[in-house]
């Protein structure tokens, strides 16, 4: 896939969620208390879950650079 498509696939869902949130707030579908509850859920539940998942699936490769360890 092209880099432009990769970028679009990454950015588009974020933009859609921002516009959806603005729309819901403007039409009073979500109250201020609802927004606070969503913020709390995002910070206390979703963010730790995403971080844990990222750490779990990331492959680490330990690599030493000879220039750092050469004798001086």
N, CA, C and O of each residue as an XYZ file, in Angstrom:
288
protein
N       0.820     -1.170      0.000
C       0.000      0.000      0.000
C       0.879      1.255      0.000
O       2.004      1.234      0.501
N       0.370      2.316     -0.550
C       1.154      3.547     -0.639
C       1.193      4.254      0.718
O       0.308      4.058      1.551
N       2.215      5.070      0.933
C       2.296      5.811      2.197
C       1.095      6.734      2.425
O       0.667      6.932      3.563
N       0.553      7.297      1.339
C      -0.617      8.171      1.484
C      -1.819      7.390      1.998
O      -2.562      7.882      2.847
N      -2.014      6.185      1.495
C      -3.133      5.356      1.955
C      -2.928      4.918      3.400
O      -3.883      4.880      4.176
N      -1.694      4.588      3.769
C      -1.410      4.222      5.153
C      -1.726      5.377      6.094
O      -2.314      5.180      7.158
N      -1.334      6.574      5.698
C      -1.613      7.756      6.510
C      -3.114      7.988      6.622
O      -3.627      8.277      7.703
N      -3.805      7.861      5.513
C      -5.255      8.055      5.514
C      -5.948      7.028      6.402
O      -6.879      7.369      7.132
N      -5.506      5.782      6.347
C      -6.104      4.733      7.189
C      -5.855      4.992      8.667
O      -6.629      4.538      9.510
N      -4.789      5.712      8.996
C      -4.486      6.022     10.382
C      -5.241      7.258     10.858
O      -5.774      7.275     11.968
N      -5.286      8.279     10.028
C      -5.840      9.569     10.435
C      -7.359      9.624     10.310
O      -8.013     10.269     11.130
N      -7.928      8.976      9.321
C      -9.363      9.074      9.063
C     -10.233      8.655     10.250
O     -11.178      9.378     10.565
N      -9.976      7.538     10.925
C     -10.819      7.191     12.084
C     -10.752      8.226     13.205
O     -11.752      8.483     13.875
N      -9.587      8.815     13.408
C      -9.448      9.840     14.451
C     -10.282     11.064     14.091
O     -11.004     11.600     14.932
N     -10.179     11.501     12.846
C     -10.962     12.654     12.405
C     -12.459     12.374     12.482
O     -13.230     13.239     12.897
N     -12.872     11.183     12.089
C     -14.284     10.829     12.170
C     -14.794     10.864     13.610
O     -15.902     11.335     13.867
N     -13.996     10.371     14.535
C     -14.399     10.396     15.943
C     -14.484     11.822     16.466
O     -15.388     12.138     17.239
N     -13.563     12.691     16.060
C     -13.618     14.092     16.474
C     -14.886     14.769     15.949
O     -15.576     15.467     16.692
N     -15.183     14.561     14.680
C     -16.384     15.165     14.104
C     -17.655     14.581     14.716
O     -18.627     15.305     14.931
N     -17.655     13.292     14.995
C     -18.813     12.671     15.634
C     -19.042     13.248     17.031
O     -20.179     13.525     17.416
N     -17.965     13.426     17.782
C     -18.078     14.019     19.116
C     -18.578     15.451     19.069
O     -19.422     15.845     19.874
N     -18.059     16.232     18.128
C     -18.507     17.620     17.982
C     -19.982     17.665     17.586
O     -20.740     18.489     18.097
N     -20.382     16.790     16.688
C     -21.774     16.734     16.256
C     -22.696     16.370     17.423
O     -23.733     17.000     17.627
N     -22.306     15.352     18.180
C     -23.134     14.921     19.317
C     -23.233     16.013     20.376
O     -24.293     16.199     20.973
N     -22.168     16.717     20.609
C     -22.195     17.792     21.598
C     -23.049     18.955     21.105
O     -23.815     19.530     21.878
N     -22.928     19.302     19.843
C     -23.688     20.418     19.275
C     -25.189     20.130     19.278
O     -25.995     21.032     19.507
N     -25.559     18.890     19.026
C     -26.976     18.506     19.008
C     -27.475     18.116     20.397
O     -28.618     17.682     20.542
N     -26.638     18.264     21.412
C     -26.965     17.948     22.804
C     -27.341     16.482     22.985
O     -28.183     16.151     23.821
N     -26.729     15.620     22.216
C     -26.947     14.178     22.377
C     -26.173     13.676     23.596
O     -26.613     12.766     24.298
N     -25.016     14.286     23.829
C     -24.184     13.925     24.973
C     -24.102     15.127     25.908
O     -23.784     16.235     25.474
N     -24.390     14.910     27.192
C     -24.329     15.997     28.176
C     -22.884     16.191     28.635
O     -21.995     15.412     28.289
N     -22.675     17.226     29.406
C     -21.334     17.474     29.958
C     -20.911     16.333     30.880
O     -19.738     15.962     30.910
N     -21.852     15.781     31.624
C     -21.531     14.654     32.507
C     -21.155     13.423     31.672
O     -20.276     12.651     32.055
N     -21.819     13.253     30.545
C     -21.495     12.148     29.650
C     -20.104     12.278     29.068
O     -19.383     11.291     28.925
N     -19.734     13.502     28.733
C     -18.388     13.757     28.210
C     -17.356     13.434     29.275
O     -16.331     12.819     28.984
N     -17.623     13.847     30.512
C     -16.684     13.561     31.607
C     -16.548     12.054     31.822
O     -15.445     11.563     32.064
N     -17.645     11.324     31.737
C     -17.600      9.869     31.898
C     -16.800      9.223     30.769
O     -16.035      8.288     31.007
N     -16.971      9.713     29.553
C     -16.202      9.175     28.427
C     -14.716      9.470     28.583
O     -13.877      8.623     28.276
N     -14.386     10.677     29.062
C     -12.973     11.015     29.297
C     -12.362     10.086     30.340
O     -11.249      9.588     30.173
N     -13.107      9.861     31.418
C     -12.621      8.978     32.476
C     -12.413      7.561     31.949
O     -11.396      6.932     32.243
N     -13.361      7.061     31.179
C     -13.225      5.717     30.617
C     -12.031      5.633     29.674
O     -11.314      4.632     29.661
N     -11.820      6.675     28.893
C     -10.707      6.672     27.953
C      -9.372      6.643     28.685
O      -8.471      5.889     28.318
N      -9.249      7.466     29.718
C      -7.966      7.572     30.424
C      -7.721      6.383     31.347
O      -6.592      5.900     31.437
N      -8.751      5.907     32.030
C      -8.542      4.864     33.030
C      -8.708      3.448     32.495
O      -8.239      2.501     33.126
N      -9.363      3.277     31.349
C      -9.595      1.937     30.826
C      -8.940      1.745     29.459
O      -8.128      0.838     29.276
N      -9.293      2.594     28.512
C      -8.840      2.389     27.133
C      -7.341      2.614     26.972
O      -6.662      1.799     26.347
N      -6.819      3.695     27.519
C      -5.393      3.982     27.363
C      -4.504      2.892     27.964
O      -3.580      2.435     27.290
N      -4.746      2.459     29.201
C      -3.935      1.351     29.722
C      -4.077      0.067     28.899
O      -3.106     -0.670     28.726
N      -5.274     -0.198     28.397
C      -5.468     -1.404     27.588
C      -4.670     -1.330     26.287
O      -4.057     -2.314     25.874
N      -4.680     -0.177     25.651
C      -3.924     -0.008     24.407
C      -2.426     -0.119     24.676
O      -1.703     -0.751     23.906
N      -1.961      0.488     25.758
C      -0.535      0.393     26.096
C      -0.134     -1.047     26.393
O       0.901     -1.512     25.917
N      -0.935     -1.747     27.167
C      -0.639     -3.141     27.483
C      -0.612     -3.991     26.218
O       0.282     -4.819     26.047
N      -1.566     -3.796     25.348
C      -1.600     -4.542     24.087
C      -0.369     -4.231     23.233
O       0.230     -5.135     22.650
N       0.003     -2.959     23.161
C       1.173     -2.571     22.371
C       2.442     -3.209     22.917
O       3.264     -3.713     22.151
N       2.607     -3.192     24.224
C       3.788     -3.824     24.825
C       3.778     -5.332     24.590
O       4.833     -5.941     24.417
N       2.600     -5.929     24.584
C       2.495     -7.378     24.429
C       2.846     -7.831     23.015
O       3.418     -8.906     22.840
N       2.519     -7.042     22.020
C       2.738     -7.484     20.639
C       4.006     -6.925     20.012
O       4.366     -7.316     18.902
N       4.688     -6.021     20.700
C       5.911     -5.434     20.162
C       7.059     -6.425     20.283
O       7.276     -7.027     21.335
N       7.772     -6.576     19.207
C       8.938     -7.441     19.218
C      10.175     -6.578     19.439
O      10.415     -5.612     18.715
N      10.937     -6.939     20.428
C      12.146     -6.181     20.738
C      13.352     -6.898     20.159
O      13.438     -8.125     20.180
N      14.261     -6.125     19.652
C      15.497     -6.677     19.129
C      16.629     -5.905     19.779
O      16.779     -4.699     19.580
N      17.410     -6.615     20.549
C      18.530     -5.994     21.233
C      19.711     -5.965     20.276
O      20.155     -7.001     19.782
N      20.199     -4.788     20.031
C      21.279     -4.637     19.066
C      22.308     -3.684     19.650
O      21.973     -2.594     20.115
N      23.546     -4.102     19.621
C      24.621     -3.259     20.113
C      25.375     -2.676     18.937
O      25.621     -3.349     17.936
N      25.728     -1.441     19.072
C      26.523     -0.796     18.034
C      27.980     -0.821     18.468
O      28.317     -0.380     19.567
N      28.822     -1.326     17.620
C      30.243     -1.457     17.950
C      30.885     -0.111     18.265
O      31.815     -0.051     19.069
N      30.419      0.945     17.662
C      31.033      2.254     17.887
C      30.870      2.711     19.331
O      31.678      3.504     19.816
N      29.875      2.244     20.008
C      29.665      2.646     21.394
C      30.648      1.921     22.321
O      31.118      2.495     23.304
N      30.957      0.651     22.000
C      31.739     -0.185     22.891
C      33.198     -0.358     22.473
O      33.902     -1.167     23.077
N      33.667      0.349     21.490
C      35.054      0.159     21.057
C      36.007      0.752     22.076
O      35.664      1.682     22.808
N      37.193      0.205     22.109
C      38.225      0.684     23.037
C      38.714      2.050     22.606
O      38.833      2.347     21.417
N      38.990      2.863     23.586
C      39.486      4.224     23.279
C      40.886      4.376     23.736
O      41.476      5.443     23.569
